[in-house]
Amino acid sequence: MSTGKTAVIIGAGPAGLTAALEFLRRSDVQPIVFEATQRIGGISCTIQYCGNRMDIGGHRFFSKSDRVMDWWTSLLPIASSENDSEEHSIRYQSRERTISQNGSPSPDSDLVMLVRPRRSRIYFLRSFFDYPLALNGQTIRQLGLGRMVRIGFSYLRAHLFPRREEKTLEDFLINRFGRELYLTFFKSYTEKVWGVPCDHISAEWGAQRIKGLSLRTAIAHFLKKTFRAKKSGDIAQKDTETSLIEKFLYPKYGPGQLWEHVADLVTNRGGEVCLGWRVTRLHVAGNRIASVEAINEHGETRTIEADYVFSTMPVRELLRSLHFPNPGTEVPASVREVADGLVYRDFITVGLLVNRLTVTEPDGSLLKDTWIYIQEPDVLVGRLQIFNNWSPYMVADPSKIWIGLEYFCYDSDDLWKMPDDKIAKFAIAEIEKIGILKSSDVLDAHVVRVPKTYPAYFGTYHRFDEIVRYMDGFENLFLVGRNGMHKYNNQDHSMLTAMTAVDNILVGNLDKDALWAINTEQEYHEKK
């Protein structure tokens, strides 16, 4: 017998769509997803432009959670490939589960995952450095013997005399890499991302994103990789730090392909995915959210009575959307103060279609990197993606190169306010300045802006627990995902928060502690 219950889900990103499909797979709760934009997948969407596809931020489909890996591959099977012909199986080690690739879909099928090699490097001093650093002659020549000696001594000093209290990200990084390596490879890039000095950022960011990575683990990985015998295809890579993985899964047509498929499944099974509907009010009744009100671009409104509410919208906006029926029962002033002081970093990707890059592999072929960290302090660009290397199907013309230049900013910055054509010209000039390409080789450009991409670990974040305690008081409201929890999550972690919330609801447990505890496990993150 149907319970007739409804789950209103705010946001059609990984967390929201995961929750919707989990409800439909495992219960008769009807999910209704409201998405303010016309994009499926949140920042895990795929932008299409003139036949080319852009991945906003770069999404490697890799997780140490077997549940997430199984969830992905149940929707998009792993494609067999002539490039991976020696790899006969994918093993998820904790379950000793082997998925045979014999007879699996070929890359000619559309709904498939490709197995992709991972390569990320750092561009600094107009040269490429392996990430993580390789202890070889090339690295020593590039950095110079003097700097290498300083790196060694500063690491020893940090190891022997660490900063006892890690209050800031600078403390955290120096303790793990030494001051010289921090200044060389971490400071400039990190400050590009956040727009503030590292000593203004909470150490909690490091604890969440790079807890397991240090100079020692990087060296150990380099030695292991150098001397071990090559193994058959183990995509699980359970004993490898997430930053150091050597392969990952990737949807044939980019990350949005998977989430568009999930959205189709949700609607086909009776749920709703409403694009272009912005949630404006959450009507409060006692300690519950009684209903959710949304409006579309035509001014039409919908009000849905809700048994459960999942929010992935920015916390600051969520607090402002709470509507109380009686005077004197509004959000406490101290909680509003914390919410209003939360900071978000915004994101711009400039897609460039080019004939060639100035820099190449030694044999003259296209660089094999998926993305490159731009450490150079004399330009604003922070990362460079080569979409051809994520999937060859991301590029309409295989004879061309399709790259993405990534900028981190605030929506109040001059860069954000520039017209698209001026942003494109600015980006081309920057990337030419550091020797990556020539402007004469650029054929086309496309600019994509994504607001509130990165929830920041400064501002009033040190008081965020006040918001958690208050919001958890609404028994049927669940904060999930990156912006929903104001945590710098990857998509697999966002999915796990949604899965855990659904798990608890289906057994009658409305406690939220398990959701916030996922954040402390530290095993699910890409790191830089």
N, C-alpha and C positions, 0 to 999 in steps of 0.2 A: 504494500500500500504506500502511496506517495506521501511524503511528509509535507510537501508543498513549501519547503523552505527555500529561501533565496539568499545567495551570497552576492553582494554588490562589490565589485573589484575595481579599484581606481587605478588605471594604468595598464596598457597592453604591452608591457615589457616582459622579460623573462620571468620575474616573480609573479606578476599578475596572470599571465597566460598559463604558467605551470599550475597555479592554484585552480584556475578554471578547468583545465583538463583533468586534474586529479579529482576534483569533485565529480565530474561526469563519468570518469572511469570507475569510481569506487562508491558512488552514492547517488541518490536522486535529488541532491541539492542543485538547484538551477543557478548557474553563474551568469551575471550580467556585467560585462566589462565596459567601462567608460574610458575612452582614450581621447585626450584633448586634441591631439594632432591627427593627421591622416596617415601616420606611419605605424606599422606593426613592428614590435620588437624593442621599443625604447632606443637606447644607444646601440643595441644589438641589431639594428635594422640594416638593410642594404639599400643604399641610394642608387637609383638608376639614372644615367644621363647619356643620351645618344648611344645607347647600346652597351655602354661601359658601366661597371658596378663599383661602388665605393663602400668600404667597411669603415664605420666611424669608430676610430680608436684601435681597431685590430682585435679580433676575437679568436683566440686559439681554443678549440674545443678539447679541453683536457681537464680532468679532475681526478683527485685521489678518492673521490666518493664513487664507489661502485654503482650506487643507486642512480646518480646523475649520468654516469657513462652508459648504463643500461637504458636509461630513459631516452637519451639522445639516439642511440643506435637502434632502439625499437621503432623510432620514427623515421630515421634516415639510415638505412643499412650501409655498412662499409663497402665501398666499391672495390672490386678487384682491379689491379692496374699492372700493366707491363713493367712499370717502374718499380713496383713492389713485389715482383714475381717470386723473389726468394723468401718473402715473408708469408708463411702459410697460415699463420694464426695470430689472433689477438687474444692475449691472456689477461684476464682480470685476476690478479694473483690471490687476493684475499678470499675469493670464492673458488679458486682453481677452475674458473670457467673459461673454456676456449671456444671462440667463435670461428668456425672454419670459413675461410674466404673462397674455398672451392665452390664454384657455382653461385657466388654472390653477384650482385648487380655489377655491370660494367660501368665505367665512367660515362658511357653513352646514355645510361639511364639518368633521369633528372633528379629524382629524390634519393640522393646518395651522399654519403660522407667520403671525402678523399683523405688518404693518409698523407700528410705533408711533412717535409723535413723542416726543422726549426733552425733558423739562423738569424741572430740579432747581433749587431755590432754597434760600437760607439764611434762616432766621427768627431775627432778632436785633433787639433794642431794640423788640420787639413789632411788627416790620415785616418785609416780604419784600425780600430782595436777590437780584438775578439771580446765578446761578452759571454761568460766571464773572462777576465784576463787570462791569457795563456802565458806561462812562464817559458818563453822561448826567445831565441836570438832576435827575432823581428820586433817583439815588444820592447826589449832592452834597447835596440837601436832607435826605435821611435821615441821612447821616453828619455833616453839618454842615461848613461850610467849614474850620473850624479843624482837624478831624480829617483832612480830605482833604489839607490842606497838610502835616500831620505825616506822613501816609502817603507823600506824594511825596518829602519830604526824607529820610525814613528809608530809602526804597527807593534813592534816589541814594547815600546813605551806604553802604548794603550793597553796591551795585554798585561803588562806587569803592574801598571798604575792606572787602572780604569777610572773613569768618572763614576764615583760611587752612586750618585743619584741621577738617574736618567730622566730629566725633566723635559728636555727638548729633543727634537729629531737630530740636531747636531750632536748632542751627547750620545745618542743611540748609535749614530753612524761612526763617530770617532772611536767608540769603544769596540766596534766590530771590524773596522778597516784601518784605523790609524788616521791621524790628521792629514798627512800628505796625500794619501789615496782619496780621502774624503774631498779635499780641495781639488784634486785633479779630475775625478770622475763622478762625483755626486752633487756637489754644491750648486754648480751652475745650472744643471738640468733640473734639479729639484726646485730651485727657486724660479725657473721658468714656469714650471707646472703650477706652483702655488702663488707666485707673485709677492711673496714675503720671504725674509731670511729664514734659514733653517732653524735658527735659535728662537724663532717665534712660533714654531709648529710643535704640537704636542708629540712626545715620544711614542704615544699610543699609535700614531700612524705607522711608525717603524715596526712596532710590536705586531700590528695586524698584517702588514704587507711583506715585511722582510725579516721576520723573526728568525727563520732558520738559515738565513744567508749571511755569510761572513767571509773574510779573506781565507780563513782556515777551510771552510766547506768548499769554496771555489777552487782552492789548491787541490784539495782531496778529489774533487770531481775531475780536474784536469789530469791528475796522475792516474786515476781509475780509467778515464777515457783513453789515455795514452797507452797503457799497458795491458788492458783487458782484451780478451778475445771477443770478436764481434758476435753478438747474440742474434737470434732470430727475432722477428718483430714483436716486441713487448711494448704495447702502447700504454700499459698501466704505469710503468716506470715508478713503482712504489717507493723505491729506495733513492730516488733522485729528487733533489729540491726542485720545486715547480719552476723556478727561474731557469733551471739548467736542463730541462727536458729537451730531447733531441728530435721528437716528432709529435704531431698532434693531429686530431681530426678536424676537418673543415668542410662545411656544406659546399656542394659543387658551385652554387651561385651566391655564396656569401652567407653570413649569419642570419640575415633576414629571411632567407629561404626556409630555414627550420621554423622560425616563429610565425611566418605566414602559413605554413602547413599546420602548425598547432592551432592557429586562429580558425582555419578551415574546419579542423576536426571539432573544435568547440561549437561552431555554428551548426555543423552537420549533426551533432549529437543533441541539439536542442538548446544550447546556450546562446548568448548574444555577445557580439563584439561590436560596440557602437563607436565608430570613428568620428572625430570632430565634435565630441561631446565633452565639455569641460565641467567638472564637478564644482559647484559653487557653494553648496551648503550641505552640512551633515546635521540633521535635526536630532537634538539630544532629548532623551526622555529618561530621567533618573540616571542610572549608571550604564545606559545603553545608547547606541545610535539607532534611532527608530526608523529613519528613512534618509535617503540620499537624493539630492536635487542636482540636476545637470542641465546645461543649456548648450545649444548648438549655434553655429554661425548665423543661422536664420532667425535667432531669437526664440526658437521653440524650446520649451522646458519639459523635463520629465522628472517625476518624483517617484522613487521606488522604495517601498517598504522593505527593510532589510533584516534578516535574521543574523547575518554575519556581514562584516565589512572588512575588506582587505585594502589597505592604502599603500600605494607606492609613490604617491605624490610628495613633493618636498614638504618636510615637517612644518616649516614656517607657514606654507600655504594651508596645510591641513588645520593647524591651530586657528588660523583666521577664518576657516570655513565652518567652525563649530557654531551652531545656532541654538540658543537656549530659549525655552518658552517663557521663563519667568525672570524678571529683573533680579540682579544680585546673585545669579548663579552662573555668571560668565567665567571664562578662563581666568584663573588667578593672575594678578599683575606680575608676580615673580616668574611665572611660567611664560607669559607673553614676552617678558623681557629677554628670557633665554632664547625663545624662538626668533624674535626680531633681530637678535645679535648673531644668529647663525650665518655663516658665509658659504657661498657657492662659487666655484670657478667655472667659467664658461669655456666653450670649445669651438674652434673653427677648423675645418678641413678644406684645403684648396686642392682639388683634383686637377692634375696636369696631364694632358695627353702629349707625348713627345716622341720624336723620331729616335732619339738616342740620348744616353747619358754620357757625360765627359769621363766619368770614372767607370771602370769595367773590371771584370775578373782578369787575371793575368793572361788568359787566352783570348781576351777581347770580347768575351760574351757578357750578357747581362749579369749584373750583380745578383747573387743568390739570396740575399737577405729578404726576409719578410718585412721587417722594419729596422730602422737605424735611429739610434738616439743621437741627436745633434747636440753635442756638448759645447760647441763653439760659443763663447760669450758675446761675440760681436754681431749676432743675429738673434731674432726673436723666435724663429722656427724651432720647435722642440723635438719633433720626430718626423721621419720620412717613411712612408709605407710604399712598397712596390707591389701593387695589387696582382701583377702577373704571377708572382711567386706564392701568393695565398692560394690562388686557383687560376689556371690558364683561362677558365671560362668567365673570369671577371672582365676580360678585355675583348671588345668586339673584333678588332683587327690584330691578330697575333704578331704582325710585323711592327706594331707600335708598342710603346711602353706607357703604362698608366700608373701614375704615382699619386700619393696623397701627402701634402705638407700640413703638419698639425701645429696649431697655435693654441696656447692656453691664455685666457684673458678674463676680464670682467666685462659685463655688459655696459659698464660705464666708461670703458677704455676707448681711446680714439680708434684703435684697430677695429673693434666691434662696430663702431658707428660708421666706418667707411662704406661706401657703395661696393658692391661685389667686384666690379671691374677694377677698382683701385686696390682692393685687397689682393686680387690676382696679380696685378702688376707688382705690388710690393713683395709678394711671395716669390715671384719669378726672379726679381732682382736679388733677393736674399740668397736664393739657392744658387744663382749664378755667381754671386760674390764669393761663396765658399767652395766653388769649383766643382759642383755636382753636375751642372748642365749649362748649355748656352741658350740664351733667350731665343735665338733664331731657330732652335729646334723645337720650340713649344708650338703645338698645333691648336690646342683648345684648353679651356680652363672652366672649372665649375666650383662654386663656393657653397659650402654647407655650414650653417651655424647651429649649434646645439646648446641651449641655455642650461645652466645648472647641471653640468655633466659631472663635476667633482665636488661632493660635499667636503668642506674644509675642516681641518682639525685645529682651528684657532678661532678667533672671535669668542663667542660664549660657549664653545664646545665643552670646555672644562666643567660646565654646569649641566651638561646634557642629561644627566641622570634625573634631574628635576622633571624634565619632559617625559622621560620614560615612566617614572612613577605615576605621573598624572595621567598619561594616555593609557597606561595599562589598567587604570581604574574603570575604563569603559569595557565591560566584560566581553562584548561581541565585536570589538575593534582590534584588528591585528595589523601591526606595522611590519611590512616585509620589503625586501629589495634594497637597492642602494640608497635612493633618496628617501624611501619610506622609513629607513632606520638611521639615516644620515651616517652611513658607513661606506667606505671606499671598497665596495664588494665587486668581485667578478661575477659573471652571470651564473656560474655553478653555485656559488654561495648564495646568491639571491634566490635561486631555485630551491635550495635546501631550506631556506627560511619559510618559503611558501609550502613546501612539502610537509614540514614539521607542523605548521599551523593547521593544515588540513588533517594530518594524522591525529592531532590532539582534539580537534572538533569532532571527528568521527567516533572517538571513544568517550566523548563527553567531558574532556578536560580543556577548560578555557584559560588555564594558566599560561602566562607569556614567558616565563623564565627560560624555557628551553629554546625559544627563538633567539633571545639575546645571548645565550650561552654558545650558540653556534659561532658567534663572532670571535670567541676566545680560542677556538681550536686551531686556527692559524695554518691549516694544511691545504687550503683550497685556492691560494692566491698566486697570480702572476706577480712578479716582483721586479722592481728596478731600484 
